[in-house]
Amino acid sequence: MLSSRDRRVGRALACCLAVVGTLLLAEGVSASNAAVGLQGASRDALSIPRWLYVATGGATVGASALLASFVTDRRFVRDIHRSHRDFGFETLYRGGVVALHLLGLALLGLVVYSGLTGPQVPTVNFAIVLVFAGVRAGLTMFTYLVGDVWSALNPWRTVATRLPNGFLDYPARFGRWPAVAALLGLVWMETTTGITSRPRLLALVVVAYSAVTLSGALAVGAETWFRNVDPVSAFFRFYGRVAPFSWTEGGLRAHLPGMRLVAGDGESRAEGLASGLDDVAIAVALVWELTYSGFVTTEQGARFVRAAVGVGLPPLVVYGGLFVVGFLAFYGAYLLASRVAVGRLRTHRTARELAVGFAPPLLAIAAGYHLAHYFGFFVSLSPSLVAVLASPLSPPANPLVLTLPAWFSALDIVFVLGGHVLSIWVAHSVAYRLFPSRMQAIRSQLPFVFVMVGYTAASLWLISLPTTQPPFLP
């Protein structure tokens, strides 16, 4: 029977991917020479040709797509993404929510206080270490590796839901585009203003953010604001769908990683995370912002910026242009893939429907990118994070920072490729939900896989480059 054959193919696929991952890990020990993101440590040059290194990664993702296309048993695919186990813990959930509410409020107060009055040395200041090592790196990793707790930890939501709110109607035509713009704005601010090393500036930004967020949430309603406008809530909600654990009305539920990116039977598109092109833009933005930060912190990126400034362009214009044009290129490439897919198929599905349907798999890619960017950074600063959390009002004079071994950067390759392989499987599941024909389901994925291979090649190229400080920035 076809069903049993597909099950055997599925097991073979898992074995093949495990072998590929092992081989890439062995290769990456000698190939990887830089950790992307905020780690900023340059290492020796590649011991193998970079083109071969990048092409191998792209070929791996393409090969995984081909292997996935052999799994054509709909029941098997559906059973994989619907598999879950309930654990209960309703009482623990209620108590944990209250504890997280209080913790979020306390941490917000400490961030503002320590940023304004604490030592202005970033490695010992509670605000800087907590926001960037604890939240930007650690909490985000926890969100997509374990589960989303931000909705309970969010101090602004805690306050807004306990005050009268919802005096104005939110314009439905705006959708979640305000969250897209605000998310890109926060990334831009993080990259260009020096906020990652200036505690007082960070505290002032947090105060301004608090004022805008509370005013907006009270005006249009807390649920509406934090679902459609607030960029931090959108950031964690999207990443949280990759996680294996979630809370339901019945308590804690465990899933296979990434399977909640596929909408369940009877679930609306909104419940399935993506419902419009604004949601597509958020998913693409999460991929692009990590690619952008990776590029501007490499020596090649720094040379590009210096060359552009050398012809008379202001530095902020160069960084801004690169940021906006790069995002539009990523977003445009994805939308083009949806148009190509419709053009290849005889289907009543529109390009917009395919773009929305295949957007959630991008979050698996973003999670792999984020882990490659921030895992080493988080591990190296974890002693400082523990120290400032243990004594927020009297930070240590000599913070401990771990020095990572050279082989640690090999994990970057594994994380990037792991995220891409997971996204291939999720896209395969999405295709079988969208199309009744097996051939249509398989062919619909090909343009998106092509875009994913391009993302893979770009990210692997970036993590192979030596890093440096971005020029002309504070």
VOPAGU-2260 file (C-alpha; in pm, 1 decimal, decimal comma):
REM VOPAGU-2260
SITE   aa  ch    i         X         Y         Z
SITE  MET   A    0       0,0       0,0       0,0
SITE  LEU   A    1     111,3     357,1     -66,0
SITE  SER   A    2      60,4     454,4     296,0
SITE  SER   A    3     313,0     203,2     429,2
SITE  ARG   A    4     560,5     299,1     155,5
SITE  ASP   A    5     534,5     663,7     248,3
SITE  ARG   A    6     589,6     580,7     610,5
SITE  ARG   A    7     909,0     399,1     517,2
SITE  VAL   A    8    1013,0     697,2     307,6
SITE  GLY   A    9     943,1     926,2     601,9
SITE  ARG   A   10    1169,2     720,4     826,7
SITE  ALA   A   11    1436,7     719,1     558,2
SITE  LEU   A   12    1401,9    1096,0     528,4
SITE  ALA   A   13    1463,7    1139,6     899,8
SITE  CYS   A   14    1771,3     915,2     883,3
SITE  CYS   A   15    1906,7    1101,1     580,3
SITE  LEU   A   16    1864,1    1437,1     748,2
SITE  ALA   A   17    2039,4    1311,6    1060,6
SITE  VAL   A   18    2333,9    1189,9     852,7
SITE  VAL   A   19    2347,3    1517,5     659,4
SITE  GLY   A   20    2345,7    1713,9     984,4
SITE  THR   A   21    2632,4    1505,8    1122,3
SITE  LEU   A   22    2839,3    1553,8     805,8
SITE  LEU   A   23    2775,3    1927,7     805,1
SITE  LEU   A   24    2878,0    1951,4    1168,1
SITE  ALA   A   25    3202,9    1774,9    1091,4
SITE  GLU   A   26    3261,0    2001,5     791,1
SITE  GLY   A   27    3161,4    2312,5     980,9
SITE  VAL   A   28    3430,8    2270,2    1243,4
SITE  SER   A   29    3692,5    2353,5     984,6
SITE  ALA   A   30    3477,4    2570,6     760,6
SITE  SER   A   31    3307,7    2822,0     984,5
SITE  ASN   A   32    3515,8    3122,9    1078,5
SITE  ALA   A   33    3276,3    3375,2    1223,5
SITE  ALA   A   34    2975,8    3391,7    1448,8
SITE  VAL   A   35    2715,0    3627,3    1314,1
SITE  GLY   A   36    2542,8    3904,5    1501,6
SITE  LEU   A   37    2670,7    4065,2    1820,9
SITE  GLN   A   38    2957,2    3832,5    1895,0
SITE  GLY   A   39    3205,3    4024,8    1681,7
SITE  ALA   A   40    3494,0    3778,5    1694,1
SITE  SER   A   41    3692,7    3722,5    1379,4
SITE  ARG   A   42    3864,8    3394,4    1324,0
SITE  ASP   A   43    4089,0    3228,7    1069,1
SITE  ALA   A   44    4001,3    3211,4     702,7
SITE  LEU   A   45    3805,9    2927,3     553,0
SITE  SER   A   46    4000,8    2610,9     492,1
SITE  ILE   A   47    3778,1    2516,8     194,6
SITE  PRO   A   48    3648,5    2731,4     -95,2
SITE  ARG   A   49    3361,9    2947,8      23,7
SITE  TRP   A   50    3159,2    2885,4    -291,8
SITE  LEU   A   51    3168,9    2512,6    -218,6
SITE  TYR   A   52    3072,6    2569,3     143,1
SITE  VAL   A   53    2770,3    2783,5      49,9
SITE  ALA   A   54    2665,5    2562,8    -241,4
SITE  THR   A   55    2672,6    2256,1     -16,4
SITE  GLY   A   56    2430,8    2419,1     226,6
SITE  GLY   A   57    2195,2    2528,0     -51,1
SITE  ALA   A   58    2208,4    2181,1    -202,7
SITE  THR   A   59    2121,9    2030,6     134,4
SITE  VAL   A   60    1800,5    2230,6     156,5
SITE  GLY   A   61    1715,4    2147,7    -204,8
SITE  ALA   A   62    1780,2    1778,2    -140,3
SITE  SER   A   63    1559,8    1784,2     169,3
SITE  ALA   A   64    1279,4    1932,3     -42,2
SITE  LEU   A   65    1316,3    1652,3    -295,4
SITE  LEU   A   66    1309,3    1389,9     -20,6
SITE  ALA   A   67    1001,8    1549,7     135,7
SITE  SER   A   68     823,2    1540,7    -200,9
SITE  PHE   A   69     834,8    1159,1    -188,9
SITE  VAL   A   70     616,7    1160,5     123,7
SITE  THR   A   71     275,2    1177,7     -43,9
SITE  ASP   A   72      48,3    1001,8     205,6
SITE  ARG   A   73    -190,1    1273,3     323,8
SITE  ARG   A   74    -284,9    1084,4     637,8
SITE  PHE   A   75      80,3    1044,0     735,2
SITE  VAL   A   76     151,2    1414,5     676,9
SITE  ARG   A   77    -162,1    1515,6     868,9
SITE  ASP   A   78     -83,5    1283,1    1160,0
SITE  ILE   A   79     265,0    1430,8    1191,9
SITE  HIS   A   80     152,3    1789,4    1234,6
SITE  ARG   A   81    -157,0    1702,4    1442,5
SITE  SER   A   82      33,2    1483,1    1688,3
SITE  HIS   A   83      22,4    1624,3    2043,6
SITE  ARG   A   84       1,7    1530,2    2408,3
SITE  ASP   A   85    -184,8    1712,0    2687,7
SITE  PHE   A   86     -35,8    1739,2    3036,1
SITE  GLY   A   87    -287,6    1943,8    3232,9
SITE  PHE   A   88    -122,1    2168,8    3496,7
SITE  GLU   A   89    -412,0    2418,4    3492,4
SITE  THR   A   90    -345,2    2528,8    3850,8
SITE  LEU   A   91      23,7    2573,3    3777,5
SITE  TYR   A   92     -70,4    2776,6    3471,2
SITE  ARG   A   93    -287,6    3018,1    3668,3
SITE  GLY   A   94     -23,6    3063,8    3935,5
SITE  GLY   A   95     250,2    3102,1    3677,6
SITE  VAL   A   96      58,5    3374,8    3493,4
SITE  VAL   A   97      24,0    3581,3    3812,3
SITE  ALA   A   98     393,9    3535,3    3890,5
SITE  LEU   A   99     490,8    3641,6    3537,6
SITE  HIS   A  100     265,7    3948,5    3560,6
SITE  LEU   A  101     446,4    4062,4    3874,9
SITE  LEU   A  102     788,9    3972,6    3736,6
SITE  GLY   A  103     729,3    4171,6    3418,2
SITE  LEU   A  104     627,6    4483,9    3611,9
SITE  ALA   A  105     928,5    4454,4    3843,2
SITE  LEU   A  106    1172,8    4407,7    3555,5
SITE  LEU   A  107    1029,4    4705,5    3366,6
SITE  GLY   A  108    1081,1    4928,1    3671,0
SITE  LEU   A  109    1435,3    4799,8    3721,5
SITE  VAL   A  110    1523,7    4855,6    3354,7
SITE  VAL   A  111    1418,1    5221,4    3370,5
SITE  TYR   A  112    1577,3    5281,7    3711,5
SITE  SER   A  113    1910,1    5113,7    3635,6
SITE  GLY   A  114    1930,3    5270,0    3290,7
SITE  LEU   A  115    1890,5    5620,3    3432,7
SITE  THR   A  116    2084,3    5589,2    3758,9
SITE  GLY   A  117    2306,1    5281,9    3724,3
SITE  PRO   A  118    2661,0    5257,6    3590,5
SITE  GLN   A  119    2680,3    5360,2    3226,9
SITE  VAL   A  120    2908,4    5067,6    3143,0
SITE  PRO   A  121    2700,3    4836,1    2919,1
SITE  THR   A  122    2852,4    4507,0    3037,4
SITE  VAL   A  123    2749,5    4570,4    3399,5
SITE  ASN   A  124    2432,5    4776,3    3357,6
SITE  PHE   A  125    2118,0    4578,9    3443,5
SITE  ALA   A  126    1907,5    4741,4    3169,5
SITE  ILE   A  127    2149,2    4665,4    2883,9
SITE  VAL   A  128    2227,4    4309,4    2991,3
SITE  LEU   A  129    1864,0    4219,8    3059,8
SITE  VAL   A  130    1714,7    4372,1    2743,3
SITE  PHE   A  131    1970,8    4246,1    2494,3
SITE  ALA   A  132    2118,1    3931,9    2651,5
SITE  GLY   A  133    1810,0    3834,2    2852,4
SITE  VAL   A  134    1520,0    3930,7    2623,8
SITE  ARG   A  135    1655,1    3985,8    2270,7
SITE  ALA   A  136    1864,6    3669,0    2290,3
SITE  GLY   A  137    1755,7    3445,2    2579,6
SITE  LEU   A  138    1380,0    3498,1    2596,5
SITE  THR   A  139    1347,7    3481,3    2218,3
SITE  MET   A  140    1532,6    3149,1    2210,5
SITE  PHE   A  141    1311,8    3020,0    2492,2
SITE  THR   A  142    1004,6    3131,7    2294,7
SITE  TYR   A  143    1074,4    2923,8    1984,2
SITE  LEU   A  144    1255,0    2635,7    2157,8
SITE  VAL   A  145    1010,3    2588,0    2448,1
SITE  GLY   A  146     703,7    2812,4    2442,9
SITE  ASP   A  147     573,7    3169,9    2442,5
SITE  VAL   A  148     539,7    3336,2    2784,0
SITE  TRP   A  149     549,9    3698,2    2666,7
SITE  SER   A  150     173,5    3749,7    2675,6
SITE  ALA   A  151     187,2    3686,7    3052,2
SITE  LEU   A  152     521,3    3861,2    3111,8
SITE  ASN   A  153     431,5    4172,2    2906,4
SITE  PRO   A  154     407,5    4451,3    3168,7
SITE  TRP   A  155     223,3    4694,8    2941,7
SITE  ARG   A  156     -46,9    4438,5    2869,9
SITE  THR   A  157     -77,9    4364,1    3242,0
SITE  VAL   A  158    -147,6    4732,3    3312,5
SITE  ALA   A  159    -369,0    4800,5    3009,2
SITE  THR   A  160    -603,7    4506,3    3068,8
SITE  ARG   A  161    -673,1    4630,8    3422,8
SITE  LEU   A  162    -770,8    4982,0    3320,0
SITE  PRO   A  163   -1071,8    5103,4    3120,5
SITE  ASN   A  164    -986,4    5070,8    2752,3
SITE  GLY   A  165   -1134,0    5042,7    2403,7
SITE  PHE   A  166   -1271,4    5394,9    2360,0
SITE  LEU   A  167   -1193,6    5409,9    1986,7
SITE  ASP   A  168   -1245,9    5170,4    1697,4
SITE  TYR   A  169    -930,3    5040,8    1536,1
SITE  PRO   A  170    -945,4    5082,3    1154,5
SITE  ALA   A  171    -969,0    4728,4    1017,8
SITE  ARG   A  172    -800,2    4833,2     692,5
SITE  PHE   A  173    -476,4    4893,5     883,8
SITE  GLY   A  174    -448,9    4523,6     971,1
SITE  ARG   A  175    -110,7    4443,7    1124,0
SITE  TRP   A  176      85,1    4682,0     901,4
SITE  PRO   A  177     152,1    4914,8    1199,7
SITE  ALA   A  178     325,0    4621,5    1372,7
SITE  VAL   A  179     534,7    4562,1    1058,9
SITE  ALA   A  180     646,9    4926,2    1047,7
SITE  ALA   A  181     713,3    4939,7    1422,2
SITE  LEU   A  182     910,6    4613,6    1416,4
SITE  LEU   A  183    1131,8    4739,4    1135,4
SITE  GLY   A  184    1170,3    5068,7    1322,2
SITE  LEU   A  185    1287,4    4895,0    1639,6
SITE  VAL   A  186    1542,7    4690,1    1446,3
SITE  TRP   A  187    1663,6    5006,7    1273,9
SITE  MET   A  188    1700,0    5182,2    1610,8
SITE  GLU   A  189    1887,1    4887,7    1760,0
SITE  THR   A  190    2132,3    4887,4    1468,3
SITE  THR   A  191    2204,8    5257,3    1422,3
SITE  THR   A  192    2156,7    5451,4    1748,8
SITE  GLY   A  193    2404,0    5280,5    1980,5
SITE  ILE   A  194    2119,4    5187,1    2213,5
SITE  THR   A  195    2286,2    4852,0    2285,4
SITE  SER   A  196    2570,6    5028,9    2469,5
SITE  ARG   A  197    2403,4    5341,7    2613,5
SITE  PRO   A  198    2195,0    5256,1    2922,6
SITE  ARG   A  199    2045,2    5603,5    2968,8
SITE  LEU   A  200    1928,1    5616,9    2606,7
SITE  LEU   A  201    1777,4    5270,7    2643,9
SITE  ALA   A  202    1586,9    5378,5    2955,9
SITE  LEU   A  203    1448,6    5688,3    2781,6
SITE  VAL   A  204    1338,5    5478,9    2483,4
SITE  VAL   A  205    1165,4    5232,2    2717,9
SITE  VAL   A  206     983,2    5520,6    2889,1
SITE  ALA   A  207     869,5    5661,1    2552,9
SITE  TYR   A  208     769,8    5314,2    2432,9
SITE  SER   A  209     568,4    5263,7    2752,9
SITE  ALA   A  210     382,7    5591,0    2705,7
SITE  VAL   A  211     292,7    5517,5    2343,4
SITE  THR   A  212     197,1    5155,8    2413,6
SITE  LEU   A  213     -25,1    5227,9    2713,2
SITE  SER   A  214    -193,1    5522,0    2538,3
SITE  GLY   A  215    -265,4    5315,4    2230,2
SITE  ALA   A  216    -383,3    5009,6    2424,5
SITE  LEU   A  217    -620,3    5216,9    2636,1
SITE  ALA   A  218    -752,9    5396,8    2327,3
SITE  VAL   A  219    -831,2    5102,9    2096,4
SITE  GLY   A  220    -838,1    4816,1    2347,6
SITE  ALA   A  221    -560,7    4599,4    2486,3
SITE  GLU   A  222    -636,2    4290,9    2275,5
SITE  THR   A  223    -657,4    4491,4    1952,7
SITE  TRP   A  224    -340,6    4690,1    2020,6
SITE  PHE   A  225    -120,4    4399,7    2119,2
SITE  ARG   A  226    -240,4    4185,9    1831,1
SITE  ASN   A  227    -221,0    4445,1    1554,7
SITE  VAL   A  228      11,6    4729,7    1652,1
SITE  ASP   A  229     260,0    4632,2    1923,4
SITE  PRO   A  230     579,3    4504,5    1751,0
SITE  VAL   A  231     718,9    4316,8    2051,5
SITE  SER   A  232     397,8    4117,8    2096,4
SITE  ALA   A  233     390,9    4032,2    1725,4
SITE  PHE   A  234     757,8    3932,4    1744,7
SITE  PHE   A  235     701,4    3681,6    2026,1
SITE  ARG   A  236     364,2    3556,6    1901,4
SITE  PHE   A  237     509,5    3464,0    1564,3
SITE  TYR   A  238     819,0    3300,1    1709,0
SITE  GLY   A  239     605,6    3118,4    1966,3
SITE  ARG   A  240     431,9    2915,0    1696,4
SITE  VAL   A  241     759,9    2732,8    1626,9
SITE  ALA   A  242     778,5    2606,9    1987,5
SITE  PRO   A  243     683,2    2251,9    2092,5
SITE  PHE   A  244     479,1    2365,3    2397,5
SITE  SER   A  245     166,6    2578,8    2419,5
SITE  TRP   A  246    -106,2    2654,9    2671,1
SITE  THR   A  247    -466,4    2566,9    2588,4
SITE  GLU   A  248    -787,7    2578,3    2788,1
SITE  GLY   A  249    -705,7    2227,5    2908,5
SITE  GLY   A  250    -352,6    2314,0    3018,2
SITE  LEU   A  251      -8,5    2241,9    2876,0
SITE  ARG   A  252       9,8    2076,7    2533,3
SITE  ALA   A  253     318,8    1933,6    2362,5
SITE  HIS   A  254     360,4    1921,0    1984,0
SITE  LEU   A  255     639,3    1827,9    1748,8
SITE  PRO   A  256     859,2    2138,6    1692,1
SITE  GLY   A  257     724,5    2365,3    1420,6
SITE  MET   A  258     401,4    2171,3    1367,2
SITE  ARG   A  259     184,4    2450,9    1507,6
SITE  LEU   A  260     287,2    2654,8    1204,3
SITE  VAL   A  261      44,6    2436,5    1006,4
SITE  ALA   A  262    -317,9    2535,4    1066,9
SITE  GLY   A  263    -525,3    2252,3    1209,2
SITE  ASP   A  264    -846,7    2119,1    1060,2
SITE  GLY   A  265   -1132,9    2357,6    1126,3
SITE  GLU   A  266    -891,5    2631,6    1231,1
SITE  SER   A  267    -930,0    2974,0    1078,5
SITE  ARG   A  268    -648,2    3145,9     895,7
SITE  ALA   A  269    -617,6    3392,5    1180,8
SITE  GLU   A  270    -582,3    3107,7    1429,7
SITE  GLY   A  271    -329,3    2954,8    1193,4
SITE  LEU   A  272    -114,9    3268,1    1245,1
SITE  ALA   A  273    -117,1    3424,4     897,0
SITE  SER   A  274    -429,0    3586,5     753,3
SITE  GLY   A  275    -300,9    3857,3     519,1
SITE  LEU   A  276      -1,8    4008,2     343,9
SITE  ASP   A  277      75,5    4206,3     658,9
SITE  ASP   A  278     145,4    3875,9     837,0
SITE  VAL   A  279     360,3    3771,2     543,2
SITE  ALA   A  280     557,3    4094,0     585,0
SITE  ILE   A  281     616,7    4018,9     955,2
SITE  ALA   A  282     748,4    3671,6     876,0
SITE  VAL   A  283     978,0    3809,5     604,2
SITE  ALA   A  284    1091,4    4091,2     836,1
SITE  LEU   A  285    1200,7    3838,2    1098,9
SITE  VAL   A  286    1418,0    3668,5     837,1
SITE  TRP   A  287    1552,6    3990,6     688,7
SITE  GLU   A  288    1642,4    4172,5    1009,3
SITE  LEU   A  289    1882,3    3895,3    1107,9
SITE  THR   A  290    2032,5    3884,2     759,1
SITE  TYR   A  291    2078,9    4261,4     769,1
SITE  SER   A  292    2244,7    4264,7    1110,4
SITE  GLY   A  293    2465,7    3979,2     995,6
SITE  PHE   A  294    2574,0    4169,2     683,5
SITE  VAL   A  295    2656,0    4504,9     843,5
SITE  THR   A  296    2872,2    4335,5    1109,8
SITE  THR   A  297    3097,2    4164,3     853,5
SITE  GLU   A  298    3414,8    4310,2     703,0
SITE  GLN   A  299    3256,1    4293,8     356,3
SITE  GLY   A  300    2951,0    4483,5     480,4
SITE  ALA   A  301    3172,2    4745,2     645,3
SITE  ARG   A  302    3364,2    4794,2     318,4
SITE  PHE   A  303    3034,6    4842,5     131,3
SITE  VAL   A  304    2920,2    5107,9     380,7
SITE  ARG   A  305    3256,2    5290,3     367,7
SITE  ALA   A  306    3246,5    5290,5     -11,6
SITE  ALA   A  307    2893,8    5434,0     -17,0
SITE  VAL   A  308    2982,6    5700,2     240,2
SITE  GLY   A  309    3296,4    5777,2      40,3
SITE  VAL   A  310    3088,9    5901,8    -253,2
SITE  GLY   A  311    2913,6    6155,4     -31,5
SITE  LEU   A  312    2613,0    5972,3     115,4
SITE  PRO   A  313    2542,4    6025,0     488,6
SITE  PRO   A  314    2603,7    5706,5     692,9
SITE  LEU   A  315    2245,6    5687,7     822,9
SITE  VAL   A  316    2114,5    5718,2     467,2
SITE  VAL   A  317    2338,3    5430,0     361,1
SITE  TYR   A  318    2226,6    5207,9     649,1
SITE  GLY   A  319    1863,9    5310,5     601,7
SITE  GLY   A  320    1870,7    5251,4     228,0
SITE  LEU   A  321    2035,5    4911,8     270,3
SITE  PHE   A  322    1780,2    4815,6     534,6
SITE  VAL   A  323    1470,6    4921,9     338,1
SITE  VAL   A  324    1588,3    4802,7      -3,3
SITE  GLY   A  325    1696,3    4466,5     142,1
SITE  PHE   A  326    1360,6    4413,1     310,1
SITE  LEU   A  327    1172,4    4502,8      -6,7
SITE  ALA   A  328    1394,9    4263,6    -204,1
SITE  PHE   A  329    1325,5    3977,1      39,7
SITE  TYR   A  330     954,1    4056,0      46,3
SITE  GLY   A  331     936,2    4097,9    -330,5
SITE  ALA   A  332    1119,4    3769,8    -393,2
SITE  TYR   A  333     869,1    3588,6    -174,4
SITE  LEU   A  334     567,2    3745,3    -346,3
SITE  LEU   A  335     721,9    3666,9    -684,9
SITE  ALA   A  336     748,2    3301,7    -578,4
SITE  SER   A  337     374,5    3299,0    -506,5
SITE  ARG   A  338     297,7    3442,0    -851,6
SITE  VAL   A  339     525,1    3189,7   -1019,3
SITE  ALA   A  340     357,2    2908,3    -826,6
SITE  VAL   A  341       9,8    3017,4    -943,3
SITE  GLY   A  342     135,0    3048,5   -1299,1
SITE  ARG   A  343     261,1    2688,8   -1291,5
SITE  LEU   A  344     -64,5    2543,2   -1161,4
SITE  ARG   A  345    -421,8    2513,8   -1281,2
SITE  THR   A  346    -587,2    2617,6    -959,0
SITE  HIS   A  347    -850,6    2848,6    -822,9
SITE  ARG   A  348    -601,2    2958,9    -556,0
SITE  THR   A  349    -471,9    3313,6    -595,1
SITE  ALA   A  350    -113,3    3431,6    -552,9
SITE  ARG   A  351    -220,9    3608,9    -234,3
SITE  GLU   A  352    -361,3    3286,6     -87,4
SITE  LEU   A  353     -38,3    3100,9    -159,8
SITE  ALA   A  354     172,0    3383,2     -17,7
SITE  VAL   A  355     -29,3    3377,1     305,0
SITE  GLY   A  356     -40,8    2998,2     321,8
SITE  PHE   A  357     333,8    2948,8     280,1
SITE  ALA   A  358     436,7    3235,0     511,8
SITE  PRO   A  359     446,3    3036,8     842,9
SITE  PRO   A  360     734,3    2810,9     725,3
SITE  LEU   A  361     949,8    3123,6     708,0
SITE  LEU   A  362     936,5    3139,6    1087,5
SITE  ALA   A  363    1129,7    2814,5    1112,7
SITE  ILE   A  364    1398,1    2977,8     897,1
SITE  ALA   A  365    1395,4    3288,4    1118,3
SITE  ALA   A  366    1430,3    3073,3    1431,1
SITE  GLY   A  367    1734,3    2898,2    1284,7
SITE  TYR   A  368    1884,5    3235,1    1188,1
SITE  HIS   A  369    1821,8    3377,7    1534,5
SITE  LEU   A  370    1978,0    3077,7    1706,4
SITE  ALA   A  371    2285,4    3110,1    1485,1
SITE  HIS   A  372    2309,4    3481,9    1562,2
SITE  TYR   A  373    2253,5    3479,7    1934,8
SITE  PHE   A  374    2329,5    3140,0    2089,1
SITE  GLY   A  375    2701,9    3203,8    2130,5
SITE  PHE   A  376    2633,8    3562,2    2240,8
SITE  PHE   A  377    2388,9    3441,0    2504,3
SITE  VAL   A  378    2620,4    3168,6    2634,8
SITE  SER   A  379    2916,4    3405,1    2659,3
SITE  LEU   A  380    2715,0    3666,4    2852,0
SITE  SER   A  381    2513,9    3421,7    3064,6
SITE  PRO   A  382    2737,3    3472,6    3374,3
SITE  SER   A  383    2682,1    3850,3    3351,0
SITE  LEU   A  384    2308,6    3797,0    3309,4
SITE  VAL   A  385    2293,6    3574,8    3617,6
SITE  ALA   A  386    2498,0    3828,4    3814,4
SITE  VAL   A  387    2277,5    4128,9    3732,1
SITE  LEU   A  388    1958,0    3931,5    3794,7
SITE  ALA   A  389    2090,3    3820,0    4133,1
SITE  SER   A  390    2185,9    4175,0    4230,3
SITE  PRO   A  391    2018,6    4429,4    4000,8
SITE  LEU   A  392    2088,8    4733,3    4220,6
SITE  SER   A  393    2457,1    4655,0    4282,2
SITE  PRO   A  394    2601,2    4500,2    3965,2
SITE  PRO   A  395    2941,5    4328,9    3978,6
SITE  ALA   A  396    3245,1    4548,6    3913,7
SITE  ASN   A  397    3418,0    4281,7    3702,8
SITE  PRO   A  398    3157,3    4085,9    3505,2
SITE  LEU   A  399    3254,2    3740,7    3384,6
SITE  VAL   A  400    3231,6    3680,0    3009,0
SITE  LEU   A  401    3290,5    3329,3    2877,7
SITE  THR   A  402    3535,3    3273,3    2592,8
SITE  LEU   A  403    3385,6    3025,2    2348,3
SITE  PRO   A  404    3594,1    2752,3    2183,8
SITE  ALA   A  405    3660,4    2775,2    1811,1
SITE  TRP   A  406    3436,4    2478,3    1731,1
SITE  PHE   A  407    3136,7    2663,3    1875,5
SITE  SER   A  408    3081,5    2851,8    1549,7
SITE  ALA   A  409    3013,8    2517,0    1377,1
SITE  LEU   A  410    2678,4    2518,8    1556,5
SITE  ASP   A  411    2578,1    2822,5    1349,9
SITE  ILE   A  412    2572,8    2605,0    1037,7
SITE  VAL   A  413    2366,1    2337,1    1209,1
SITE  PHE   A  414    2114,4    2592,6    1338,9
SITE  VAL   A  415    2070,2    2761,8     999,8
SITE  LEU   A  416    2030,2    2437,0     807,6
SITE  GLY   A  417    1809,0    2286,8    1077,7
SITE  GLY   A  418    1568,7    2579,4    1051,9
SITE  HIS   A  419    1558,7    2552,1     674,2
SITE  VAL   A  420    1498,4    2177,1     675,0
SITE  LEU   A  421    1213,6    2221,1     925,2
SITE  SER   A  422    1064,4    2494,2     705,9
SITE  ILE   A  423    1070,9    2255,9     406,6
SITE  TRP   A  424     864,2    1999,9     596,0
SITE  VAL   A  425     618,2    2263,4     719,7
SITE  ALA   A  426     578,9    2393,9     363,2
SITE  HIS   A  427     514,5    2036,5     249,3
SITE  SER   A  428     236,1    2002,7     507,4
SITE  VAL   A  429      89,2    2339,6     409,8
SITE  ALA   A  430      84,6    2239,7      43,0
SITE  TYR   A  431    -120,2    1927,8     119,6
SITE  ARG   A  432    -372,5    2141,5     307,4
SITE  LEU   A  433    -406,9    2383,9      16,4
SITE  PHE   A  434    -431,8    2145,5    -278,4
SITE  PRO   A  435    -637,2    1829,8    -338,9
SITE  SER   A  436    -397,6    1703,0    -606,1
SITE  ARG   A  437     -67,8    1551,5    -498,3
SITE  MET   A  438     112,0    1684,3    -803,6
SITE  GLN   A  439     -26,2    2032,1    -741,1
SITE  ALA   A  440      86,2    2013,1    -379,4
SITE  ILE   A  441     438,1    1913,0    -480,4
SITE  ARG   A  442     470,8    2161,3    -767,8
SITE  SER   A  443     333,7    2450,6    -561,1
SITE  GLN   A  444     627,9    2426,0    -322,0
SITE  LEU   A  445     904,1    2452,3    -582,2
SITE  PRO   A  446     916,6    2834,3    -624,8
SITE  PHE   A  447     913,3    2879,4    -246,1
SITE  VAL   A  448    1187,5    2619,3    -205,1
SITE  PHE   A  449    1393,2    2810,5    -459,8
SITE  VAL   A  450    1358,6    3125,3    -247,8
SITE  MET   A  451    1448,1    2926,7      65,9
SITE  VAL   A  452    1762,3    2793,8    -101,5
SITE  GLY   A  453    1857,2    3154,3    -179,8
SITE  TYR   A  454    1802,4    3250,7     185,3
SITE  THR   A  455    2016,6    2954,3     292,5
SITE  ALA   A  456    2303,4    3042,1      60,1
SITE  ALA   A  457    2299,2    3404,8     178,9
SITE  SER   A  458    2295,6    3312,9     547,8
SITE  LEU   A  459    2570,0    3052,7     513,1
SITE  TRP   A  460    2780,1    3303,2     322,5
SITE  LEU   A  461    2735,1    3555,8     603,5
SITE  ILE   A  462    2836,2    3317,6     882,5
SITE  SER   A  463    3149,0    3230,0     684,2
SITE  LEU   A  464    3273,6    3591,5     688,4
SITE  PRO   A  465    3495,6    3759,9     949,6
SITE  THR   A  466    3308,7    4008,6    1166,3
SITE  THR   A  467    3384,5    4366,5    1264,0
SITE  GLN   A  468    3216,6    4672,0    1416,7
SITE  PRO   A  469    2982,6    4855,7    1175,4
SITE  PRO   A  470    3153,9    5182,3    1073,0
SITE  PHE   A  471    3022,3    5534,8    1138,1
SITE  LEU   A  472    2785,3    5422,3    1416,3
SITE  PRO   A  473    2799,3    5533,1    1781,7
